[in-house]
Amino acid sequence: MRTRIKPLLLGCAVALGLGMGACGGDDSTDGGETPGVTDTKVTVGGHFPLTGPAAPGYSDIPVAIEAYFEYVNDNGGINGRELEFIARDDGYNPTNTVKVTKQLVLDDGVFAIVGGLGTPTHSKVVDYLNSSRVPDLFVSSGCLCWDEPEDHPYTFGWLPSYTVEGKTLGNYIAENFPDAKVGVFYQDDDFGADGMAGLDKYIEDQIVAREGYQSGTTDIGPQIAAIKQADADVVVLLTVPTYTALAHLAAAELNYAPQFVSSSVGADPVTVGGLLEEFSKGAAGTDMIEGMISDDYLPPVADTSDSWTQLFDKVRKKYAPDLPPSGTVRYGMALAYTFAQALQAAGEHPTRDGIVDALEGQELAGPPLAPYRYSEDSHAGITGVQMGSIKDGESVPMGDVLTTDDGDGPIEPYIEGHPEAPKDGIPPPQ
């Protein structure tokens, strides 16, 4: 693999002293060339928690992105250019995110930031990237804050927003557990706040406890105990995988067995099952999350009849055989496909402004179960999700794909389905 895991130290000594408007430069260099683009290659990068509390599962994302890029390169590239991906480790620490993002822009000269992960982390660099006119594509977070085209014209979300997820989970609980008392265990940032805003549109009167956690603090027993004390029958988890696992283990310690309902962010059974096994030293595993209800926005990993599942598994087996067939790996490849698709739409001579224009002007479609919302007025990503539950260690879909907005709009079935993957696995010209 050619994924380049970079250290935190800045190679450009003056980078931290530069003003926000001075760090990225213009769309072209003095020689008229677009940063990160040559006649033979396009270089992009992103910040990821390759170490630290959010690393389990998430550290596989850049390897999955690079695997799909390698596949593209072996099949002729995009408009004759190979794709290179540089992943830098921020440890899910916002201070580090600022450092490594400036490295990517200043030292590595990337064309765009792709898939930068985390709400508290990416929030610290979104102004910098936009003032520097660097495309900030497909942030790995469902924060509503990525959909601000007037203030942040270079930033685009990709995931369904946390509010869309919250609305859909809340509606499911209201319909299937109308008399239940509900507790919420949430990450104490925009992830948790946006998710709870969606829940409150349907089950605000049912919620009897709200307990938050700070990333990096692993003693969450008191929060789960407080939710149990409130007699919650259903516990909604707005958590990353580490804290999904910790919540289940804390509940087991308390002999507490509510119905867990999780955001897709922390519900990948392969990742969570591995964490349960690690944290419990082999005493627990995926069986502990059997029956957990969640949602998803991509084809199930276990659905081998789906053409996208087939494509991504073929790529994984050849280019990243050490990665598990997990939802996290599927995510990285689907996001990488979307970037390749956007680059294809930007034309034979891509520029930073050109790829933004392409995203706003083209109707992209691909692996997600529901459409994107990209336009001049919207930089939000996927419009909906499908409910599911974990059975025998796999996520099994339930019911229709459902779409909604971030406001008070209805939740509606989406029955058109997503397109088949291209036979060669490469985005066709737009």
N, C-alpha and C positions, 0 to 999 in steps of 0.2 A: 504494500500500500504506500501511496505517496503523501498521505495526510501529514502535514508538518506541524507537530505539536511544539509551540514556541514558549520560551520562558517569559516571566513577567518583566524582566529588566528592559528598559527602553534603550534601543540602540541609538535613537536620535535624542541627544542630551538636552536639546532645547525644547522638546515637544511639550513638556508640562508647563513651560512658561509662556507658550503662545496663547493668544486670545482665541476665543471660540471661532471667530470669523476667519482666522488665519491658518487653520490647521489642515484644511482639505484641498485648497486650491480651486481652480476653475475646472470646467468640464474638459479642458484640453491643456496640455503643457505648452510651453513657449514654442515648441516645435510643431504644434497643431495636433499632437497625438492625444488620445483619450487615456488617462491613467488606467493601468491594468489591462490594456488591450494592445496586442501586437498583431502582425499579420498571421501569426500561427497560434496565438494563445489568448485566453481571457482568464485573468486571475481574480478570484474573489475570496472572501474570508469571513470568519465569524468568531464570536466569543462564546465559550461553553464552559460548564463546570466539569472539567476533566478530573478534578480532584475536589474534595470537600463533601458536605452533606447532601448536595444535589447530584453528585456524580453518578451514583448507581443508576444504570439505564441511560441517563442523559449523555454520558460520555460516549455512548455508542452512536449518537446522532451524527457527529462530524465524520466518523468512519463510514457510516452508511451513505452520507452525501458524497464522499470521495469515491465510494464503490460505484455509485451510479455514474459519476463523472468519468471514471475509468471506462465504464461500459460505453458511454457516449464517445469517448476518445477512440476506442477500438473500432467504433463504427463510423468514423469519419468526422466526428466533432460537430459543432454547430457552425454552419456557414464556413466550414473548413478550418475552424479554430478549435484547439483542444481546450478543455476546461481544467483549471487548477484551483484547488481549495486549500486555504491555510486556516487551520484551527488554532486559536490561542486560548489558554487556560485562564479563566478569571476566578475559579474556585467559588462561584456564586457570591462573590464579594464585590459590591459596587465600586469600591475604590480601585480594585484590580481591573474591573471592566473598563474604566476610563483609561487606564494605562495601556491595556492591550488593544483597545480599539484605536487609540492614537498610533500605536505601533503598526497596526494593519494599514491605516491610511497613510501614515508618513514614511515608515520604513519599507513596508511591503508594497505600497502603491497599488492597493487593490482597486478594482473597478467598482465594486459594491460590497457592502456588508450583507451577508445572506444568513438568515436563521439565527441571529443573535438571541441567546436564550435568557429568559427570566424577566419578570416585571420589575423587581427592585433594581436589577442590574442594568437592563437596557434603558430604563428611564433616565439614567445618569449620562447617557451618550446621545440620546435622540436629538437634542438641540445642537450638539456639536456636529453630528453627521449632516443635519439639514443646513446649518449655516455654512458648512463646507461643501455643500451640494454633492454629497456622496449618496447614491441610492442605498436606501436602508430597507431591504426587501425581506418580507415574510418573517417578521419577528416571531420567535418561538415563545409566544405568550398570547393570551386572549384578552389582554387589557383593552378597554375601549379607547385608551389614549393613543393607539396606533392609527386610529381613524380620525385624523385631524388634518385633512388635505390643505386647508388654508394656512395653518400654523406650521405644519410639517409636511410639505409637499413631496418630500423624497422618501417618506416612511410608509410602508404598507404592512398591514397585518396578514395573517394567513389562516390561523385557527378560527373556529367559531369563537365569538367573544364569550367571555365568562358569564356575561349577562344572558346571552342566548342559551348557554348551557344551564344556567340557574333557572331560567324560566321553564325549560323543558323538564328538568328534574323536579321542580316544584309542581308543575302540572301533573306529572306522573304520580307524585306522592298524594296530591289532592284527590286524584281519581281512584287510586288503589289503596290508600291508607288514610281515608278522610277523617277518621277518629283518632289517629295516632298523635302522640306528643312527639315533637321533633327537636332534636339537638343538632347544632351545627359546630363542627370542628374545622377551623379555617386558618389559612395562612394570613397573617396580619399585615396585609398590604392591599394593593388594588385587586389582586387575584381574589382574595376573600371578600373584599367590599363589593366588587362587581358581581361576583357569584351570588352573594346574599341579596343584592338588589333584585336579581332575577327571581330567586326563591320567594322573596317577599311579595311579589306580584300574585302569588298563588297560595302560599301557606304561612303568611306572616302571623296569623292568629294561632297557628298550630305550633309555632316555635317557642319552646320553653327554656332553651339554654343556647347561648352563643359563646364559644370558647376559642380564643385565638392562640397561635404559637408564633414565635420568632424563629426563622430559619437558623440552624446552628445549635439551638437549645433542644437537647434530646429528651429531657425529663418532662414528658407531657402527661404523666400519670394524674396530676391534680386536675387538669382540664377534663380528662375522660371521667374522673371520679365525680366532678361537678355535673357533668351531663347525666351520669347515672343517677346522681342524687335528685335531679330534676325529673326523674322517671320517664326519660325519653324512650319511646319504643322504636323510633327510627333515628339514625344518626347520619347526617349528611357530611361527607368529607370533601372539603375544598382544599386538597393537599397535594403535594408532590409525592412520588412513590415512597420515599423514606418515611414520611409521616403517615401515610396510609398503613404501612407495616407497623409502625410504632403504635398507632391507635388501636389496631387489632390486638397487638400483644398486651397493651395496657388494659384493654377491655377483658381479655382472658384472665389476667391477673386478678381482676375484680369480680370474676364470675359473672360478667355482664355480656349478654348476647343479644344486642339489638339488631334490627335489620339495618345493615349498612348500605348507604347509597352514595356513590362516589362520582365526582367529576372525572371526565376522561383523563385529565392531567395525571392523576395518581392511580389509575385503575388497570394498567397493563398487567395481566396475570403473570407473565413470565418474569417481569421485573420485580413486582411486589412479592411473588413467591420466592424468588431468590433472596430478597432482602429478609423475608421472614425466616428463611432457613439460616441465613448468616447471623441475624440478631439473636435468634434462639439457640444457636449452636447445634442446629439440626433437629431440634424438638418440634419445630413447626415448619410449614411449607404452604404451597398453594391451596391445600385443603382448608386452611384457616379462612380463606376468603371465598370459599364455595358459597354461591347464592348471593354474593354482593351484586347490587344493581348499579349500572353505570350507563354511559352513553358513548357513542363513537361517531366519527365523521369520515372514516375511511373503511374500505372493505375489510371484513374480519380476516385476521391472519390465517385462521383455520379454513377459510372458504377457498379451497383450491380450485374451484370452478371459475373464480373471478379472474379475468385476464390480467388485472393489475397485481393481484397476489402472485400469479404465475410469473409475471415479469420480474417483480422485486425479489422473489425467491431464487429465480435463476441468476440474477445479478449477485445476490448475497452468496450463493454457493460458489460462484466463480471468483469473485473479487474480494469477498470478506467472509471466508468460511468459518472464521473463529467467532463471528457474531451469532447470537441466537435468533431464531425466527420469532422475534418479538414485535409488539406494536410500536415500540420506540424505533426499531430499525426500519420498519415499514414507514413510519413518519419521516425519517430522514430521507429515504429514497423518494417519497412522494413530493416532499418539499424540493428536493434536487431536480426532479422532473419539471416542477413548476418554474424553477429558475431557467432551466434549459428552454422551456416553452416561451418564456418571456424574452429571453435573449434571441431566440429564433424570430419572434415577432418584431424585435428591434431592428432587424434588417442586416444586410451584409456589412454595414459600417456602423456598428453600435456605438452610441455615446451614452453618457450618463443621463442626459435629458431625454434621449431617445427611448431608453428602456422605460422611463417613467411614462412617457407619452404612449408607448405600446401597451402598458398595463391599463392605462386609463381609457384607451380607445379600442382594445380588442376584447372579445368575449372568450376568455380562456375557459377550457373545460378539461378535466383530467381525472385523476384518481378519487377526489372527494365525492362523497355520496350526494352532496347538495351543491348548487352553483356557488361561484364567487360573487362578491358584490362590487367588484372594481369598476370605477368610472371616475370622471373628473370630480364628482361630488362625494365619492366614497372610496376610501382606502381600506375598508373592512374586508375580511377574507370570506371564509366559508359560511354559508347562511343557515346551516342546520345540522342536526345530528339524528342518530337512531338509538333508541333505548336498547339495552341488552342486559344480560346477567352472566355471571361466571358459573360455568358448569363443567365439571371434569377438567378444570385447569384452563378452559378456553372461554373467550367472550362470545356468547351466543346472542344474535340480534333478536329483538322483540318488536313486532309491529312495523309501521311505516317509517320512512325517513321523514323527519319533521323540520319545517323551516319556520323562522320567526325573525323579528327585528330586535333592536336593543331598547325599544320603548314599550308601548302598551299594545302593540299590534298582536293579532291572533297567532296561535300556533297552528300551522296548516300542514297537511300531508304533501309530500313532494313525490310524485309518482313517475316522473319522466326517466329517472335513472341516470347513471353517469355513462359516458361513452366507453367503448372498448379500448383497451390499450392498443397503440399502434403495433402492427405485426413485428416491426423491427425494434420497438421499444424507444424510438427517437421521436420527439415532437415533430409533426409535419409542419411545413411552412404555413404561415397564417394567410 
